[in-house]
């Protein structure tokens, strides 16, 4: 199972590496659509060992950009499409270029699955314990209040995390936490999930190569520790 992570989409020219044009996204969709699954299927099977090395693809969007509603929502839900996950910075809701609560609630009614991307998008590893707790609990509580159900998904801002961050998230009630590490979806802890963070420098060929082998660009330390069966303890030490 492979998780892809996008941010903003635009009809014009991208102004930063994490914004993709509609044309760029269309070339990507041709590559990943055959394997695309719903968030519900992912959540049902995410910890199933038989699911770990499949070519299924989960689509996620970070930051709660308005293009989630304008561009991605119709593209991936029309005609019974599987939808995607959208991770929301709750303090940005309603601001220019971002989703408002009416959009979020409509998308939620049509099967889009929402998670937290924190309250204000700081590097969680740099916060005090009290600020860290506030960032992960306040965003979760607000989403749950607006959506009327439990929110258990968290995407780490900037992909930054360590043991203190994931323990705070576990204490807050999150069950699935998404990073920007490379590889198949299953991380070194059962609640951590790897994603490829897409940029507009990654063309359809790059994406196709990634789907064929999500671990191809992982570093030497991963290769050695994995071959020795020591990947988990090495990563636990790294992210202590």
N, C-alpha and C positions, 0 to 999 in steps of 0.2 A: 504494500500500500504506500502510495506516494502522495505527499501533501504539497500543493503549490500555494504560494502567497503573493497576492497582488495588492496594489494600493489604489492610486487614482488612474482613471481613464479619461481620455480627452479626444475631442473631434479634431483638434488642431495639433500643433507641434508640441511634444513634451518639453517641459521647462526644467525637469529634474530627472535623475536616473530612474526614479521609482514610478514615474508616470508613463503609461503606454498609450499610444494612439489607438483608435478603433481598428485601424488597418493592421497594426502590430498584433493586437489581441486576436483578430480574426485568423491570422496565420497560426497563432498558438492553439486556438480552439480546434483547428483542423487536426492538430497533432494529438491533443489530449481528450477530445470529446469521446472517442470510442471507449475509453476507460473510466469516464466520469461517473461517480457514484454520489448519492445523496448524503448529507451530513447525518441523517438518521441511520443509514446503513453503516457509516463509519463508526458512530457511537455504539451501535449494537455489536460490532465485530472488532473494535479497535484493539482489544486485548486477546483476541483469538490467535494463537500461534500459527494456525493454518492460513491466516490472512496477512501475515507479516511480510511475505515476499511476493505478493501478487502485484500485477501492473495496474490495479485500480487506482483512480486519482480522485482526491478530495480537493475542492477549490475553496480557498479562503481569501478574504479581503480585510486589510487592516486600516484603521484610522476613521472609519465611518464617513468616508467621502460621499458627496452627493451623487457621484457617478455610480455608486453601488445601486442606487435607486433608478437613476435615469438610464444607465447603460447595462449594468450587469443583471439587474432584476428581471427585465423582460427577456434578455438574451438567454438566461439560464433557467427560467421558469415557464416560459411560453411552451405550449404543446407538451405539457407534462414533463418539462425538464427537471433535473434533479436538484437544482438550487445550489446554495453555497453557504458558508459560514461568514458572518460579518462581525468584526471585533471593533467595539465602540470605545472611543475616548469620551467619557460622559460629559466632561466640561466643554467639549466642542460641539455637542448636539445643538442644532439651531443656528450655528454660526455660518457665515458665508462659506460656501464650498463644501458644507458638511450636511449630513442627514438631519432632519428635524424629527420630532417624536411621531408626528403623523405618518411620515414615510416609514420609520422603523416599525411602527405598529401594523401598518398595512403589509409590509414585507413579512413580518412575523406571522400574520394570519395566513399567508400563502406559503409557509413552509421554510422560509429563510431562518436559519438558526443563528442566534446572537450570543456573543460572549463579550467579556470585558477586555479592554486594552488599557486599563487603569483609568483613574479619574482625570489626570492631567498630562500623561505621557512622559514621566520622568524616567531616568535610569534608576530602576528600583534598587539596584545593588548599592547605590550611593546614599540612600535615604536612612534616616534614623529609624529605629524600630517602630516608634509611634507613627511617623510619616508613612512608612511602608504599610503598616496595618491600615491606615486611613485610605491610602490609594487603592488597595485591593478590596477593602470592605465597602467603602462608600460607592464605588462604581457598581459593584455587584448588587448592593441594596437598591440603588436607583433603577437599574435595569429590571430587577425582579418586580419592583413596584409598578413599572410601566408596562411590563409584558405579562404580568400575572402568573409567573411561574418561576421555578428555580433556575438560576444561571450558574453553570458549573464549569464554564470554559474561560480560560484566560490566555491571552497572547502577551508575552513579555515585551514591553516597549524596547525597541532597538535590539531585540533578541537577548538582552542582558539578564542573567540570572545567576544565582548561586544557592547554596543550601539554605541560607537564611531566608531568601526570597521564596523558594518553593515551600519551605515550612510555614511561612506566613500565609501563603496561598492555600495550602492544605488546611490550616487552622480556620481559614475563612470559608471553607466548604467547596473549593474548586477541586474537580476530579481530573480534568484534562488541561494541561498547560503546554502551549505551543512556543517553540523556539525558532531560530533560523539556522539550526545546524543542518548539514547535508545528510543525505542517506534516506533509507526507508523510514516510515513514520515512527517506528517504535524506538524510543530512546533508551538510555541506560537505566532510567527509572521508569516504572510502569505508568506513571502519570505524565511523563514528558514525551512530547511528540515533535519530530523533526519536520522542517519545512524548507523548501527552496524559495528564497525571496527573489522574485522575478524583477529584473530591470530591463530597460529598453535596449540594452546592449546584448541581450540574450535573444537570438533569433530562433526560428522554428527548428533549425538544425541542432542548435544547442539544447533546446528543450527535448527534442527527440532522443538525443544521446543521453540526457539525464533520465528520461523515462525508461530507457533500455538498461541503464545501470546507475541508480541514484548515488552509489558510493564511489563512483569513478574519480571524483575530485577530492575525496577525503585524504587527509594528510598521512605522513609516514607513521606518526605515533598511533593513529587509529589502526592502521594496517598491522603494525607489530603487536599492539595490545590485543587486537581481535584474534590474530593468529595464535596467540598464547592463551586465549580465553580470559584475558585480564582487563577487557575494555571497561566493564562496570567499576571495578575498584579504582582504576586509573582516573576515570571521570569523576568519581566521588571525591577523590583526592584533589583533583583540579578545581572542582566547584565547591570546595569545603566552605 
